[in-house]
Amino acid sequence: MAGQKRRFGFETRMLHAGHIPDTVTGARAVPIYQTTSYVFEDTDKAAQLFELKQYGNIYTRINNPTVAAFEERIASLENATGAVATASGMAAQLNVMMTLLDPGDEIVTSSHLYGGTTTQFVHTFRKLGLKAHFVDPTHLDNWAAAITPRTRLLYGETIGNPRGSVLDIEPLAQLAHAHNIPLVVDSTFATPYLCRPMDWGADVVVHSATKFIGGHGSSIAGVLLDSGKFDYSRFPTIADPDPAYHDLRFYETFGHYGFLMKARAVTLRDTGGALSPFNAFLLIQGLETLSVRMDRHVQNAQAVAEFLHGHPKVAWVAYAGLADNPYHALAQKYTPKGPGAVFTFGIKAGNPRLAGKEFIESLHLFSHLANVGDARSLVIHPASTTHQQLSDSELEQAGIDGGMIRLSIGLETTEDLLWDLEQALQATSA
Ligand SMILES: *Cc1c(COP(=O)(O)O)cnc(C)c1O
């Protein structure tokens, strides 16, 4: 076919990667294969599938054609060698950990994380015999100092919570590789359109596809991706015989695809956090407009950040798109199209907790809820919701002040968003 050698652009791959029109029906859109299982051609073929000697569909917990189209499409967009989709972002992260770590192993992670990730790395890790060392990600020395002989990977978020810090991926990947361990990056806030961590040396990328990838606040989903470049030949969990699969050596058998094969054939098989075909279909709809939506999200976020930055009732704005932000230079390097559309700001007030509540209750367009990355604009006040049980001094330790507001900027008319914020700021007591 003419054009077969051509490397298609990002937008073309958003629409076409991972799927050709159905040969039986001619269906142009990716069909929803709503089935649990697949009829085997014969008993020999069935045995080969189970022995991983042939790749094919067995059971939808492990593979499904609609899910596979989503996996291939996002792998193409991230410049990854492949992907495994999961039921949620939390399931994707845990799958990576269970695939790469054994009890007693450790990770070193940025402390600027999604709240659920922090609890997973503290409490669920403890149950699994794993340990996470949390470091302030802004200095490479902190990372180096926390690495021990049991450290099996480094972990961070491209754009981290809660202050929108941008991860310096390139030197971090070099540090990881100097210790023969992979760098795992949660790139949820960036999406493959704004940043591709693997282009900077990251080995594994995870996403909560619940957010901008789905893009419409309709489905919970996650995905993990592998660059195929990390050398797992001496990495115990991928190179050693695996008793969970007849002592199969995943690296020896599948080479650079070994990590992904184990993530699917062992971890997904045994822990079960599989993506449903219907949700995969919705994520595919999201991917097809990703670049168009992200350009618009970023444009609106920049306008809102600049508006708040100049507002007399606003104490601070933490958006790396602003020139005076400490992460502005890193954002220009890693997210040149814009550092996402989720950020925090602080209300100036005698009683910031009260002002935060008044502000949220006065908004008309912004929806008050616990999510980000919807096409609609969203708002939350951490001090009265996710962190309400903390005292003022504990909030300060967590880097959250009582007047901190988190915004996720949607695709509405820019002037309408500024109007809504202005009238809500006017309604808050000084
Ligand atoms: C939401 C989120 C997660 C968790 O994803 P779910 O799909 O909710 O399980 C992980 N990391 C980041 C950065 C997130 O925003």
The ligand as a MOL file (V3000), in Angstrom:
LIG
                    3D

  0  0  0     0  0            999 V3000
M  V30 BEGIN CTAB
M  V30 COUNTS 15 15 0 0 0
M  V30 BEGIN ATOM
M  V30 1 C -7.0690 10.5960 38.8170 0
M  V30 2 C -5.6310 10.3320 38.8740 0
M  V30 3 C -5.1290 9.0670 39.1880 0
M  V30 4 C -6.0350 7.9110 39.5230 0
M  V30 5 O -6.7860 7.5520 38.3970 0
M  V30 6 P -8.2490 6.8850 38.4740 0
M  V30 7 O -8.6010 6.7150 37.0440 0
M  V30 8 O -9.1300 7.8140 39.2270 0
M  V30 9 O -8.0680 5.5820 39.1900 0
M  V30 10 C -3.7630 8.8910 39.2000 0
M  V30 11 N -2.9210 9.9060 38.9230 0
M  V30 12 C -3.3620 11.1430 38.6260 0
M  V30 13 C -2.3770 12.2170 38.3250 0
M  V30 14 C -4.7300 11.4020 38.5880 0
M  V30 15 O -5.1650 12.6270 38.2940 0
M  V30 END ATOM
M  V30 BEGIN BOND
M  V30 1 1 1 2
M  V30 2 1 2 3
M  V30 3 2 2 14
M  V30 4 1 3 4
M  V30 5 2 3 10
M  V30 6 1 4 5
M  V30 7 1 5 6
M  V30 8 2 6 7
M  V30 9 1 6 8
M  V30 10 1 6 9
M  V30 11 1 10 11
M  V30 12 2 11 12
M  V30 13 1 12 13
M  V30 14 1 12 14
M  V30 15 1 14 15
M  V30 END BOND
M  V30 END CTAB
M  END
